Amino acid sequence: MITDPQSSRSPLGFLPAGALGVALHSQLADPAAAVFIERPGSLSGRALRAAGGVWVERAGERSFLDLRERFLPGLAAAGASGLPEMVLVCTNPDQLVPVLQDYVALITALAGDPQGDWVEAAPVLILCANGIYFQRLRQVLVELLEEGTLLGRLPDLWPDLMPRLVARLLRGVTIQTGLREGSGAEAVYRPGPPGLTRLAGGGTEIRAACVRRLAGLGLRVEDAGHLAPTRVEFDKAIVNLVSNFLGLIWGIDDRGGFRPLTVGEIYAEAHWPAITELAGAVLAVGRRVRAYRHETLEDLMALLRSTSVVHAPHVPSSIQRVENALARGVLRPGLPPTEVWLVEPLIKFARSSGLDAEAAYFESLKSRLEDRIAAACG
């Protein structure tokens, strides 16, 4: 469970000190309540820890966020005494497996020195990267733990300990935005406005305790309740695919000219037929994998219309990243990792479910965006 507010442990950690982690940190009522944790093998993380903090810019004003006493070298390297109660994992989705490997190394170290309840000593891990991946990553965690048992590094975890460990892995689906300009110690972080994070999966009591604790720290959080993590991921995927995928496709012309579109411009009346087609394809796949059961296309369109009104002036995060990369001359062909982890699972699910038309649609969407980004690079 989560300890009481009087615990000597830091209540919260952000892994790593990236654009999303810094943006979520900016919501905290007391910034000193949290620590940052270096991602395994990260050169930029090492540089930031050596620099003692990060540069943050809000409303055009730049300040230095001093992290000299609040920057851990990694989960396993931190040791039990330095660990926070909860860790919001804010990496790119393709960096999540090394984080889980580091987490299992930590669990192994805790089990090797069983003072008290070593399972409770492990922080709750909340995966906040965009994408559709939670079921896959939960299975990866189980396999890594099983491997530890097989090699004699961990005790037999069944039937009691394994469920307790897996219950500490949660999904945090967030609409929080943030940008990073530059790299290493010279990078500047620009947090977006406070956004809601919905917690799903994991143990019911652990999730509820995390929501209470995070809300008490100042974060905007919500318990997704009975909704499965994949369902919450699918809801976010629809919004991201429209805002980022279609937004980039429509914002880059055939010659590579780029104009960053706002959410209001993306959801212009002329675009609604294409938006409806996308939502229908996601719904068909979601029904086959049981992310959606009784939901209708009208339900998903209502979600998108609400998004279009609430966030109309906002420029979506992927569009901002492309704009930033173009301005610095570092944009490269290919899809960003976040977009890959949205569209690739949908293609895989569609193919395995016999939804060939939907798979072809998402493959076409992927190719169109790849062509647009290549044109912008040229």
Stockholm file with secondary structure:
# STOCKHOLM 1.0

chainA/1-378         MITDPQSSRSPLGFLPAGALGVALHSQLADPAAAVFIERPGSLSGRALRAAGGVWVERAGERSFLDLRERFLPGLAAAGASGLPEMVLVCTNPDQLVPVLQDYVALITALAGDPQGDWVEAAPVLILCANGIYFQRLRQVLVELLEEGTLLGRLPDLWPDLMPRLVARLLRGVTIQTGLREGSGAEAVYRPGPPGLTRLAGGGTEIRAACVRRLAGLGLRVEDAGHLAPTRVEFDKAIVNLVSNFLGLIWGIDDRGGFRPLTVGEIYAEAHWPAITELAGAVLAVGRRVRAYRHETLEDLMALLRSTSVVHAPHVPSSIQRVENALARGVLRPGLPPTEVWLVEPLIKFARSSGLDAEAAYFESLKSRLEDRIAAACG
#=GR chainA/1-378 SS CCCCTTCSSCSEEEESSSHHHHHHHTTCSSGGGEEEECCTTCHHHHHHHHHTEEEEEETTEEEEEECTTSEESCHHHHHHHHCCSEEEECSCGGGHHHHHHHHHHHHHHHHHSCSSCHHHHSCEEEECCSSSCHHHHHHHHHHHHHHHHHTTSSCCCTTTHHHHHHTTEEEEEECCCEEEESCGGGCEEEECSCCCEEEESSCHHHHHHHHHHHHHHTCCEEECTTSCHHHHHHHHHHHHIIIIIIHHHHHBCTTCCBCCCCHHHHTCGGGHHHHHHHHHHHHHHHHHTTSCSSCCHHHHHHHHHHHHHHTTTCCCHHHHHHHHHHHHTCCCSSCCHHHHHHHHHHHHHHHHTTCHHHHHHHHHHHHHHHHHHHHHHC
#=GC SS_cons         CCCCTTCSSCSEEEESSSHHHHHHHTTCSSGGGEEEECCTTCHHHHHHHHHTEEEEEETTEEEEEECTTSEESCHHHHHHHHCCSEEEECSCGGGHHHHHHHHHHHHHHHHHSCSSCHHHHSCEEEECCSSSCHHHHHHHHHHHHHHHHHTTSSCCCTTTHHHHHHTTEEEEEECCCEEEESCGGGCEEEECSCCCEEEESSCHHHHHHHHHHHHHHTCCEEECTTSCHHHHHHHHHHHHIIIIIIHHHHHBCTTCCBCCCCHHHHTCGGGHHHHHHHHHHHHHHHHHTTSCSSCCHHHHHHHHHHHHHHTTTCCCHHHHHHHHHHHHTCCCSSCCHHHHHHHHHHHHHHHHTTCHHHHHHHHHHHHHHHHHHHHHHC
//
